[in-house]
């Protein structure tokens, strides 16, 4: 990333050129704006780490006891943000080891160790969202929240939006407007209906800080731009419109083709559309205002927010525009003062991806004496669709304006040296991307001007080509399935053959990599499965990081079984599971029908199992076990339910072959699903029914959920989308499917368009489309349009027909005239932004390559090249490939003025004719061989569980063989007690003791978390009643009324009264900080074997003197015996041990028993 000192000390990097200039300028000034406009591979992350490390060292040397708290380092990307702390700490250590500065030479080893540890843990280093979330935690009460809400939980936010829309459908005051909206925008497979339009509209308003009326005015302004003279009054008005949205010749042809009657019909229909479009937007705005009001209430009631909500509330409170700011001026001043002090220096990586609302939220915290460093690359801005505003970064580069300030000290340096790509690759990228990105009809269409600094490679050239073309005969039109693969010929097989051959014959040799992994990049996922099959057909192993988790077979099975567990004793539910689930057991239906659809009767009847294979019988046996556990599962946290389904069905092992995926991928998918549910429900408790409903919505649209994790794999090829690969690099990079049309998923097929400077709601579909004369004759506006507004037609999703090039006379068009796009100027700005970002995405894809870049291109394009509309054609043009008619290397002329040789070789192979060398067979393999013979038990390694719950550690260590099976099956490990004290007011029927304990635990911890005082608990304050009701709703079903009343009496007479008389209550009242239901995870050695533990401590308390204590609550229904007390001590002792690793000083532990017991707590150290 920068120059190395000597050959013997190659690990230490020195900044060079623009990096060094910026670093020196930054450190020489106390304030100012410093901007690094960096090409890919320019050492941006090294520069950021170096700046932060030097400044922290400088502050420490000057006597600042916590310099890491006044240097904030932020990134847009969460994964890259996670790496910032370690990178800064490592860079600081390197500076010290090489005594790079006076401060570095003066620090001791002990001080260095402490400082690097604090840097790694610093909350001043992270994402922009994490900082805004922290600021929000200081103002939650002022803006109407009782506690810190869950942030960014898309699972619950989706449910919240659905419930709001359902409530709107029952609201009489807006019934007429909602009917109008749903008729105007009927839902379809490829277009948004009313619910999504309202959800998106609200999000746009929050992102852009618009009131509903302001948003409505922007939408109406678009209509005014589409009808600049109002609705057409005569044929001359129609003629002007035709010439605006068509090139001159087609416009004249269409004008001549219309009869007088048809012209009158067009004018009449167009006038009707004009009026109804206005009416529709007014209706939309009315409903949207109601939607936003309900959303404001719902997020406070449910205590949940999106990241955009947090940024919006922070921005409005800090700049004073939120109503609460005036009522809480002291709080606002205090928050501003605190974070202005912390942001004395602010370093932002990936600054081109900062959104408008994030920028506005940070602006009040940045003063004129702040030192701001921005690192980014306008050419790599690929998140405008997610509201990134690269124009802000462009303004910082050009004018020195950022965070609402015109900076007096402003230094910008554009780096050109890349430490990533070989010279051949760098020159090929320049040849392709310089003309594309600077073209006013391609990459330079955005609201900011693109300048293209050519890449200056630091690495040396090697013998042979670094750029490779897989040539093939095109079997179909670009973008179609048969172009990609037509029975073994086409783009995918050609690329697969080229990759396979290059790996086998040594063409893809890479520095420091024996067998390089190939990174294959996709813009869209459409043809990924076709490519995967082609690669596997050529003997390559493929790991697909772009597959969706909720499309994985294991996830399908879990959700099917979860659906059944919501009614596990229902014959209809079981019949549906057998007939329609991914378990593939429909052939068991006759046998189950014979057993009257009873899993228990089926299991005990040998005759029913005849004719069924062993795998099917095993699956049905596992289902019976889940059915038996069903009442208990309803009382468990939902992540435990998901884990139980996976474990009981043995989905990780998949011994009965239901999941046709790589074993490593299968295990990773199972773990990822548990983790996803764990994270999604960490702040909210929900039941099985609601969990299934929410997860099933994601299964219907898997793209709304996470991607499958990429396990540690030896796969030769990894598939990723270009967005996933942002920030990454690889020795060998291949670009797949570059022939798609750029209008794919473009604005013409959208109903709500949002782009910098333009917001538009499509014309209402029910009053546009085809035209009809007074005599009833229907006609089209030939040759270009179907009507005034023609939404996407229902067509085969495998063709390009579902991606319209235009949407009618009054909507977006992606058609060209010689000088640029035709169409209405305001609407076309959305097209321009989308197209420009697409070309920047191509630049990102190509610049991931270090040693080899591979592109699939046809020998003949079949049609005239359209470089404005396809990456493929721009690649052909940039590489001069249209003049190549056969295999063999050819010279690519370097762009004029480029460093390096005048030409570079491009390797071309006739990929479809390649004979791919097969991997050499290993004659003597040391790998284990599977056999069908019996295995002697004594030869097997000792079984060690992968996870242990602290609550079950004691019985597992004392009676491993007697408890391990129940542990692995996720069944409770109960300790024998003397039963339930008969004097208790409890009625035990549907609820078991575990459910009673859960209710009591929740009531106590929620009461403490809510900060209720003793009087509230003694007098059954409404807040206490609410906590009890919620606990009963979550853990109580299917309890009878008598059970619920008995449990309330037990809480009042025993649990809460014990709590108020306990030492625990005294400790909580005096504590400096109290944390409830704290997740405790870690690793410890069990008989020499590392074991992971995952539990939850009831209370963690920090005392006024700074010491810590873990308090574990136990609700006793009888006097605990010695064995049970020992189990409790082991559990809380393990909690203390694990927490002690995270805090300074020792941690004490205490067990507090409430209920039927004496009052003395038991202490453990």
N, C-alpha and C positions, 0 to 999 in steps of 0.2 A: 504493500500500500504506500510505501514511501521508501526512501533509500535506507539501506542497511549500513551499519557502521563498518564492520570488517567481516572478512570471511569466517573468522573464528567466533564472531559474536553476531550471528545472523538473526537472532530473535529480536534484537532491539531495532525499532524503526524510527528514522528521523523524518520529520515533515520537510517537504521540498516545495519550491516554487510558490504557487498560489496558496497552498496549505500553510506554508511557513509565513507568508506575508499576512494572511488573515490572523494567524495565531499571534504574531507580534503586534499587529494593530489592535487586536482585541485586548491583549494584556496591557498595552501601553495607555489605554483610555479607561477612565472610570465609568463612562457612559457612552451610548451610541448604538447604532445598528450596523451589524456586520453580517454579510450575506455570502454564503458559499454556493455558487451555482455550479453543481458538480456533474460531470458526465458519469455514466455507469463505470464502476470499478476504479473510481478516482481516490479511494481511501477516505470517503466521507465519515464512516463510523470511527476510523482511527483518529481523524481530526477532532471529532466531537469528544471522544474519550480523552485525547491529549489536552484539549482546552479545559475540560472539567477537572481533570486530575491536577494540572498545573495551578488552576485557580484555587482549588481546595488546599493544595500544599502551600500556596502563597498565603492564604488566610491563616492556616495553622501556624506558619512561621511568624506571622504578625501578631499571634497571641489569641486568635479567635478559638474558643474552646470547642466550637461545633461548626466548622466552616462548611461542612457538607449540607448544612441546613439552609444556607443562603445562596447556594448554586443549584437551581432547578434545571433538570435535564429531562425533556419530554419528547415523546415520539407519538406519531399518529398510529403506528402499528403496534399492537399488543405484544406480539412475539418478539419484535425487535426491542421493545421497551424492556422486556424481561432480561435481555442481554446487556442492557446499558450499565447497570450497577456492577456486574462482574467485569465488564470491559474497562470501566473507569478505574476500578480497584486494581486490576492487573496492570493498567497503564501507569498508575501511580507507583506501584511497586517497581516497575521497570525504570521509571524516572529516578527513584531512590537508589536502586541498585547501580545505576550508571551515574549517579550524582549529577544529573542533568541541569539542576539549578541550585542556587545557594540554599533554598529551602529544602530541596531534596537531600542535600549533603548533611543538613543539620538534624534531621529527624532520627530518633532512635528506633531500634527494632521493635521494642514494646509499643512505642507510639504508632509505628507503622502498622503493626498488627491490629491495634485498636481502631485506627482510622479506616483501614480497608474493611474491617468488619462493619463499621457504622455505615460506610458507603454502600455496601451490599444490602444493608437493611433500611436504607434511607427512604422515607416516603416522599422526598423531594425529587426522586428519580422514578419515572414511570410514564404512563400515557397522559395525554391531555384530559381524557375522560376521568382518569383516576384522581387527578388534581381537582377537577371540578366537583367530583363526588365528595372529596374531602371538604372542600369549601361549603358544599351544600349541607354537610352534616352539622356545620356551625349555625345554619339559619333555618333548620327544619321547622322549629316551632313558629318562627316569624311568618313563614309562608304556608302554615296551616297543617303541618304534619305532627302527629303525636310522638312518633319514633322514626328512626332512620329506615326508610322504605327499601325494599328490594329494588335494585337498579339493573335494567337490561335483561330481565327475565322474559324472553320472548314467548315462552310457553304460557305464562300467566297473562302477559299483555295481550296475546292473541285471544285468549278467553275473555278478557275484559272488553275488548273491542266487539266481540261477538255478542256479548250480553248487552252492550249499549245499543247496538243496532236492533236486537230483538225488542228492547224496551221502546225504541222509536216506532217500531211497527204497531205498537199498541197505544201510541200517543195520538189522541184524537185531534189535537191542535194542529198537527202537521200532516195529518192523514192525506189530504188532497195533494200537498206538495210531494209527499213520498210516493204516492201513486204515479204522479207525473214523472218523477225521476226514474222509477223502475221501468216504466214504459219507454222512456227515452233511451235508457241504457240497459237493455236486458243482458243478463250474465251469459257468458259463453266460455268456451275452452281457452280462447286466446285473447279475450278482452275482459276488462274489469266491469263488474256490475256495481250497483249502488253502494253496497257495504264497503267495498274496497276503495271506491272513489271518495267516500266520506273519510275513511281512515287516512288515505293519502293526502287529502286536502288539509286535514288537521295537522298532519306532520309537516307539510309544506309551510303552513302558517307559523308553526313553531320554529322551523329552521330559519325562516326569513323574517321572523318577528313581525308578522302581519296580523292585523285584526281581521275579522271575517269580512267586514265592509271593505277594507283595503284589498283583500284578496278578490272579492267580487268585482271591485272596480278594475283590477288587472285583467280579469277574465272578460269583462265587458269591453275593455280596451282592445283586446284581441279581435272581438267581433267588429269593432269599428275599423280596425286595420284591414280586415278581410272585406268589409263593405265600406271603402273610404268615402263613397258618395251616397251611402245609405242603400236601401234595397233598389234593385234595377227598376227604372221607370219606363224604359223603352229599349228597343234592340241595340241602340248605340252603347248603352250601359253594359249590356251583355257582351258586346264586342270587346270593350275595354278589359273586361274580366278574362275573356278567352285569351287575349294576347298577353295578359299578365301571368297566367298559369300554364300557357303552352308556348312553344316556340312559334315564330311567325307563320311558317308554312302550315303546320298542323292546325293552328288557330284559324287560319283562313279557310282551310279545307272543312273544318267543322262548322264554321259560320255558313259556308256555302251549302253544306249538306242539310241544314235545318230548313224545313218549310216554314211558312208564316205561322201556321197553326202550331207547329212544334216550338217555334220561338216564343209565341205567346204563352204556351204551357210552361216553358222553362222560366219565364219571367214571373208567372204566377206562383209556381212552386218555390222559386227563389225568395220571393217576398214572404211567403208563408214560413219558410225556413228562417228567415231573418227575424221574424216576430217570435216564432216559437223558441228559437235559440236564446233570445233575451229572457223569455218566460222561464225557460229551463234553468238558466243560471240564477235567476232570482229564487226559484224554488230550491235549488241546490244550496244557495247561501243561507236561506232560512233554516233548512235542515242542518246544515253544517254548524250554525251558531248553537242550535240545541244540542247537537252532538258534542261540541266542544265544552259546553256547560256541564253536561252529564259526565264527560271525561274528567273534568276538573274535580268533580265530586267523587267519582269512582276511584281515582288514583289515591285520594286521601282516605277513603273508606277502606280500600284494600291494601293501602300502604305499598304501592308499587309504581315505578317510574321507568321510562325509557331514558337512554343516555341523552337524547335530544331534550327531553323534559328537564333533566337536571341542568343542562347547559342553558336552556331558556330561562329557568327560574333564577339561576345564579346571575346571568347577564342582566336581567331586569331588576333584581334586588340591588346589585352592586352599582348599576348606573342610575338608580333612583326611579326608574319607570314603573316598578311594581308598587301597588298600593301599600304593601306592608313596609316598604322602605321608609315612608314618611312616619309611620307609627313606631319604627324601631331604629331611629337615627343613631343611638348610641351603639347598638349591636352592629349596624352597618359600618360605622366608623371604626369599631374595634376589629371587625373582619378585614376591612380594607387595610388597616394599619398592620395587622399581623401578616397578611400575605404579601403586602408591598415590601415588608422587611425580608420575607423569605425569598421573594423574587428579585433580589438585588441584581442577580445575574440570571438570565433566562436563556437556555440553549434548547432549540427545537430542531429535531431531526425530522426528515420527510415533511418539511414545512409546506411544500406545494399541495399537500393533502388536507390541510387544516380547513375546516368548514367556516361558513359565515358566522354561525352561532357560537362556535368555539372561539373564534377570533374576537367576537364582541364580548364574550364572557371574560376573557383574559384582559381585555383592553383597560378596564378601570384599575387593574392591579399594576400596570406598567407605567411608571412615572418617567419624567424626562431624565432623571439621574440613573435609570436602569441601564444595564449593559445587556443587549439582546444579540444573540447569534442565531442565524437561520441557516440551515443546510437543506438543500433540496435540488430538484431538477425539474424544470418545467416540462421537459420532453418525456418525463416519466410520470406525469400526472394522469392517473387512470381511474380516479374515483369521483369525477364530476357527477356521475349518476347517483352517488351517495352523498351529494351536496358538498364535496370538496370545491374550494374556490381558488384555483391556481392563479387567478388574476390578482389576488392579494399578494401572492409571492412575487408575481411579475412586477407589481407596483413597488415592492420593496427593492427589487433588483434595479429597476430603472430610475425611480424617483426618490428612494430613501423614505418612503411612507409606509408605516405599519403600526398597528395598534392605535390607529387614530392620531398618530403623531408624524410630523415632518421632522425627521431626525437631523440635527445639525451635524453630528458626526456620522458619516455614512460611508462604509467601505464595502464594495462588492468585488469579488474575484470569481472569474469563471475558469474552472479547471478543464484541461483538455487531456492530460495524461491519464491513461487507463492502465492499471496494473493487472487487468483481467485477461483481455483478449489478445491472441496472437496477432501479429501485423496483418496477415491475410484476412483474418476475420474482421478486424477493425476497418480495413479498407473496403471490404464487401459491404459492411453495415453503412459506411459513409456513402457508397455508390447507390445503395438502395434508399436510405432514409433521408439524406440531405435533400434530394429533389422532392421527395414525398412530403417531408415535414415543412418545408418552406414554400410549398405550392399553395397558392391561394384557393385552389379547388380541392385540396386534400388536407394536409396537416396544419395549414395556416388559416383555417376557417374559424378558429375560436375567437373569443373577445379579446384575447391578448396576442401579441405578436411573438412568433417563434423565431428565435435565432438558432442557428445550428453550428456549434463549435465542433470541428472535426476531431475524431479520436486520434490521440497520439500515443500509440502503444509503447509501453515500457519493456515488454517482454521481447525476446529474440525470436526471429523466424526459425522454422525448422524445415528440413527437407521434405518435400511432398506437399500436397494440398492440405489446407485446413478447412476449406469450404468445399462441400460435396453436394452434387445434385443427383437425385435418384430420378432418372429419366424413364418415362413410360408413355405408352400409347393411350390416349384418353378414350375410354369406352362410352362416355356419355357427357351430358352437359354438366358444367361445373356446379357444385352444390347439391347434386342429386345423389341418391344412394349408389347408383350404378357407376357413377364417376369415381366414387370412393372405392368400391369393390364390386366388380362384376364377374362373379365366378372365378376368382383367383387373379384377375387382372384389374388394374386401376391404381389409384393413388396409394391406398393403404398397403396392398401387397408389395408395391414398389419400394415404399419407404421401409417396410419390414425387411425385405431382402437386402437392401442397402445397409441397414443397421446390423443385421445378422452377419453379413459378409465382413463388414468393417471390424466387428468384434472378433471374428474367428481368424481373419488373416493378418491381424495386427495393424490395419490401417488406422484404427482409432487409438493408437498409443498416446498416452497422456503423461505429463510430468508428475512424478510422485504417485502415480496410480497404476498398480499392476493390471487390474481389470476394471476399467472405468465404468461407472453406471451411466446409462444414457437417460437424459431427461427429455421426454417428449411432451411438447407444449401444445395446448388446444385453446382456441378462443371459445368454442362452444363444446358442450358435452355430447352433442347430437350423434356423432359417429364414433364415440369412444369404444363402444362394444365391438363394432366392426373392426376397428384398428387392433383392439386386444386380440381378437380371433386371428387376424392376419399375422400378428407378431408371434402368437403361440404356434400357429401353423408353420412358422419358420424356426421353431425350436427355441424361442426366446421366453424367458420367464418375465412376467409383467406384474408390477404392483401399481394399482390404480388409486392414487390419492384423491381423485376427484369424484369417486363414487359416494353416493349419499348413504348415511348411516341408516336412515329409515326405509331404504330400499334393500337393505341387506336381508338375506333369508333368516338369519337368527333373530333379527328385530321383528320380522313378520311373524315368526312363530311366537315370540314373547307377547306380542300385542294380541294375537288370536287367543292365546291362553288367558291373558289378562281379561279380555272381553268375557270369556266363559266364567272366570272367577267372580265376576260381578253378580252372577246368578248360578253358582256351581251345582245346585241341586235341581235346576230347571231342565226338564227333558228337551225342550226346544233349544236351549242354549247348548246342550251337549250335542244334539243332532246337528246344529249349525257348525260346531267345532269339528265334528267328524266329517261332514260333507264339504266344507268350504275352506278349511284352514290350511296353512302351509305345512301342517304336520303330515300331510299325505297319508291319511288313514281312512279314507272313504271306503275302502274295501272291507273295513271292520263293521260296517253298518248292519249287515244281516246278523252277525253274532251279537251285537249289542241290542238289536231289536228283539232277538230271542230272549235276552236277559232283561227285557222290559226297560231298556236304557238305564240300567243300574250298573255302575262300574263295580260296586261291591259284589253284586250277584254274578257279574261276568267273571270276576277274579276267582270266585269260589267254585265256579262250574267248569269242569274240565271239558265238557262237551262243547261249550261255546267257543273254546279256543281252537278247536280242530280246523285245520285249513288256513290258519293265520301263521305267518312267519314269526320267528322269535323277536324280531325288531318291533313289529306291531304290538305284540303282547307286552313287550317292555314299555313302549310308549303309553299304552293303556294303564299299565301298572303305575307308572309315574303320575299319570293324571289322577288316578285314585288317591295316591298319596297327597297330591295337591288339594284334592277335594276334602280329604280328611283334615288338612291343615287350614281349610278356608276360614273357619271362625276365628282362628288365631291370627291369620294373615290380615284380617280386617282391622286388627288392633295394632298392627306393626306400621312403622314408617314405610312409605311407599317404595323408597329405594331398597329396603329389605325384601319387599314383595317381589320386585324385579329380580333381585339376586336369588331369591328362593326358587323362582320359576326356572332361571338359568341353571341353578345347581341341581334341582330335582330332575329336570329333563336332561341333565348332563350335556348341555349344548356346547360347552367348550370342547369336550372330548368328541361329541357327535358320533358315538359308537354305532349308531344305527343309520348313519349316512343320509341325514336330511339336508345337510348344508354343503353344497358343492363349491366350497371356497378353500383357499389355502389355510392350513391349520393355524398358522400365526395370525392371519387376518381374522379368522373366526374368533379366536380368543380375544384379540384386540377389539373387535366389534362388540362382543359381550361386555367387556370391561367398560367400553366407551358408553354403552347404553346405560349401565348402572351409574356411571359418573355423571352423565347428562341429567338423569332423573334426580340424582343427589343434589346437583347444583341448582336445578330448576325448582326444587321443592325445599331448599334449605331454609328459606325464610317464610314459607307458607305451608300449612298442613292441609292436605286434601285427602279425600277417600279414593277408593279404587275406581268407582264409577267416573268421578271427575277426571282422575288420572288417565283412564282409558280414552275418555272423550277428547282430552287435549292432545294426547299422543296420536290418536287416530287421525286427527286433523292434519298432523304433520305427515303421517303415512300417505294420506291422499295427495299431498304435495310435498314430496321428500325434499325438494330444493329449499323449502323454508326451514329445514333443520340442518344439523351439522353434517359435514363430510365424514366418511369413514376414516379412522386413524390409519396412519401408515406405520405398521409394525417394523421393528428391526428386521430387515430382510436382505437376503442375498440376491434379490431379483436383479436381472441384468438391465431392465428397463423400468422407469418410473413414469407414469402418466400424471400430469398436473395441468390445471388451467393456468393461463398466464397470470391471472390475478393471484393464484396461490403461490406462484414462483417469484413474485415481486420480492426483491431483496435477497434472492438466492442466486447461485451460479452453479455450473456443472462443467465437467471436462468435455462432455459431448452433449450437444443440444440439437434436437430435431424439431422442426415446426410442422405440425400435422394439420390437415384440413384447411389450407390457406385459400381454397377456391370459393368459400362461401360468399354470398352477396352482402355487401356492407349495409344494405337496408334491412337485413335480418333483425327482427325485434326492434326496428326503428320507430321514430315518432309517428309515421303514417298509420301504423297499426295500433296506436295508443289512444285512449280516450281522455286522459288527463296528462298534459304535457307540462313539464317544469324544466326550465333551463335558465341560465343566467339572463335576466332581463325579460323573460317571457313566461307567461302562464296561460294555458289555454284548455278549455273544456270542449271536447269535440261536439259537432252539431248533433242534435238529438236524432237518433237513428229512425225513430218512428215517423218523422215528418220529412225525411230526405230519401236518398236512394234513387230508384228508377222513377222516371217521369211518365205522366199520363196526360193525353189530350182530353178535351171535353167530350169527345166521342168514346173515350175509354181505351184508346190505343196506347199501349205502353212502348216506350222507346228509350234507347240509350244515347248518351252523348258520345258518339263514336268520333274518332277511333280510340281516344285515350281513356274516357271515363264512363263509368256505369251510371253516374248521376251526380247530383250536387254533393252528396256525401255517401260514400260506399264503404261500409265497414268490411273487415276481413270476412271472406266467405269461408264456409266450412269445407275444407279441402283435405286431401291426404297430407298428414303432418310430415311425411317423408319427402314431400316436394317443397319447392320454394314458394309455392302459391299462397301459403298462409302469411307470407311476409310482404304485404302490399308495398308497391313502389309509391303509390299515392292513395289518398283517401277521398278523392272527389274534387269537385270544382271549388269547394269552400273549405278545404282542409289541407293538411300537410302534403307536400309532394317531394319526392326524391328524384325527380326527372331533371335532365340537364338541357340547357341551351349552350351555345358556344361559350358564352361569357360567364356561365355559372348556373346555379339552380334556378329553375322557373318557380313560380308560386308567389305567395303573399310574404312580403319581406319579414314581418314580425314572426310568423310561423316558421319561416325558413331559418331563423336564428337557432331554433331548437335542432333542426337537421344539421346545421353547421357545427354546433357544439358536439353532437353525437359522432359525426363523421371525424372531426378533428381528434377526438379522444380515441377513436378506433385506430388512427394512424400512430398515435403515441403508444398504443398498446403493442403494435407491431414492433416498434423500436425497443420496448421493454423485452419482448420475446427474444429478439435477435441478440440483444446485449447480455443475455444470461450465459453465453458460450465462452469458454476459456480456450479450449484446444481444437475443437472441431464443431462445425455448424453444418447441419444436413437439411436439405430442402427437397421436397418432391415436386417436380415440374414436368408437364407434358411436352413431348417432342413438338407437337403442333397444337395450337390453342383452339383449332376448329373454327372459331369465330374471331372477329376483330378484337384486339386487346382492348380492355376497358380498365386502364390503370386507376381511374377515379373511383371504380366500383368494386374492385377485388384486390386483395393482397397479392394473390397469385400473379396477376398481370403486372403489378408493380415490381414484384420480385423478378419476373421475366425481363422486364424493361431495364431494371437497375443492374442486373447481372449480364445484360446483353445476351440472354439465352435464346432470343428469337432467331438468332443467326446460327445456333448450334443444331446440327441435324444428326448427331450420332455420338457414341461414347468416346471417352478419351479426354485428357485435360485440355483446357483452352485458357487463354490469357484474358483476365479481367482488367481493363484499363482503369488505372487509379484516377479518381477525380483530380482535376487540375489543381495544383498547389498542395496536394497531400504529401505528408512526409513519407519516406520510404521509397521503394521501387516504383517505376512507372506502371508496372502491371504485376498481377499476382495470379498464380495458377488456380483454377477451379476444377476439381475432379468430377468427372461426369461418368456415370455408369448406366448401362441399359439394365435397369434394376429388374425388369421382368424376366430377363434372360439369364440372371445370375444362378449359378450352381452354388448354393450356400454350403460352405464346409461345415460338417457336423463336429460337435465337441468330441475330443478324444475320450474314448471309453477308459474308465479306470479299472484295470484288471484286478488289482488287489485293493479292495476297499476296506477301510477300517470302520466303516459305518456299520451299526448294528443291523442285522437281517431279521425280518419278521418271520416267525414260524408258527405252525399250528400245533406243535408239540406242547406237552404240559411243562409248566415252569415250576421249579422247586421253590416253595415259599422262602426257605432260608437264603436263597440266592438274591432275593429282592432287597433293594436298599430300604432303610428305615423310613417310614412315612413321617413326613413333617408337614403340618398344615400350613397353607400359604398365608391365611389371615386368622387372627385370634381376636375375639372381643375381650376387653379387660374383665367383663362380668363373668366370663366363663373360664378365665385362666386357671383359677384354683382347682375346679374339678378336672380340667384337662391334665394338669400336672400331677394330680394325685391318683387318677384312675383313667389313664390315657386310653387303654383298650376298651374300657367300658363306656367311654363318652365320645370317642372320636367319630363314630358313625353318625350319632345324633348331631354332632357339631357340623360335620360336612353336609348333612341334609338340612341344616339351618333350623333344627328343632331345639326348643328350649332345654337347657340342662338344669333341671330343678334340683334344689337341695331339700331333702326331707325335713318337714317341720311338723309341729303338733296340730296343724289345721288352723281353723279360724276361731278366734275367741267367740264363744256363743253369746256374750253380753253385748257384742257390737250391734248397732242398728242396721246392719247390712242384710239385704235380701239377695242371695246368690242364685241366679237362674241362668239367663243368657250370658251375663258378663262373668268372666273368670277373674281370678285374683290379679293376673297380669294387667288386665284392662283397668281394674280398680286402681292399681298402682300408677298406671299411666295418667289417669284423670287427676289423681292427687298431685303427682309430680308437676303436671302442667299448671295446675292452679297455683301451687306455691311459687314456681319459678316465674310465672307470668305476673303474679302479684308483686314479687320483688323487682322484676324488670320494669314494671309500671311505676315503681316508686311509691306504692300505697303505704300509708302509715298504719299504726296499730289500731287507731280508732276506726278507720275504714274497714279493717278486717273484723273487728269485734262487732260492729254495728251493721254488717252486711251491706256496705255501701253499694250503690248501683254498679260501680266499676267492678267490684268483686263479683256481683251477680252475673255481670256480663262475661267475666273470665270463666266462671263455673259453667255457664250455659255453653260457651264455646268449647270447653273441654269435653263436656258431655256429648255435644254434637259430633266431635271428632272421634272420641274413643268409646262413646256410650252405645251406639247402635249395635245389636238390636235389643237393647235393654228395655224392660217393661217400665211403666210409670212407678211401680212400687220399688224397683231396683234404683231408679234415679232418685227417688225421695230418700231412700235409705242411704245412698251415697252422699247426698247433700247433708244429711244429719251427721254422718261420720266425719265429713269435712269440718262442719261447724263445731262439733263437740270434742273431737279428738285432734284432727290434723292442725287446723288453724290455731286452736288454743295452745297446743304444744309448741307451735312455731313461735307464738308471741312470748312464751316463757323460756325459750331456748337461748343458748349462747350464740347460736347461729344468727338469730334475729339481732342480738346486740352487735355482733361482728358486722353484719350488713349495715346497720344504722351508722356505725362509726367509720366504715370503710372509705378509703379514698376513691376506689373504683370497684364496681361489681359487674361481673360478666356471667350471664346465665346460659346454660345449655351450650357449653363451649366444645366444639369438635376437637378431639385429641387423637392425633395420628402420629405414628412413629415406628421405629424399628428397635427390637432388642433381641438378645441372644437367648434362645431356649435350648438348653443342652448343647450349646455350641453352634446351633443353627440359627441364622437370622430369620426372624419372624416379624411380619407387619401386624400392628394392632390398630384398630379403628374403633374408637368409642366416643363417649360424650360425657364430660364432667358437668354435673348439675350447676355448681357455682364455683367461680374462681374470683377470689377477693384480694385486692391490694390494700393492705392496712395503711393507716396514716404514716407509719414510719417507713413505708416503702416495701415492707416484706410481703410475701405472697402466701396464700392458703387455699387449698382445694377443699371444698365442702361437698360431701356427697349425701344426698337425701335418701333415706330409706323409710318407706311407709310400712309399718308392721301391723299385720292383722292378728298376730299372736306374739308371744314373747320369743325373740330370736334365740336359737340354740347356738352352741359354740361353733359348730361346723359352718353355719350361715354367717356368723360374725367373722370367722376366719376368711371366708370368701369375700366379704365386704372389705376387709382390711387389705387383702391382696389387690382388689380392684382399685381402691382409692390410692393405695401406695403406688401403683403403676401410673395412674394419672399424674401424681405429683412428680414422679421421676421423669416422665415425658415433658411435662410443662417446665420443669426446672432447666431443661435444655434451651428453652426459648426466652427465659427472663434472667435478669441479673440477681444473684443470690439464691439462697435455699428456698425450698417450698415445703411448707407443712401441709399435712392432710388431716381431715377430720370427718368422721361419720356422724351425722345427725339423724337419729331415728325418731320419727313422729308416729303417733298412733298408740298401740298397746305396748307400752314400754315405759321404763323409767326415763328421767330427764337427762341423765348424764351423757354427754357426748364422749366418743372414743377418739383419742388422738393417735396419729401415726406421724412419724417424722421420716 
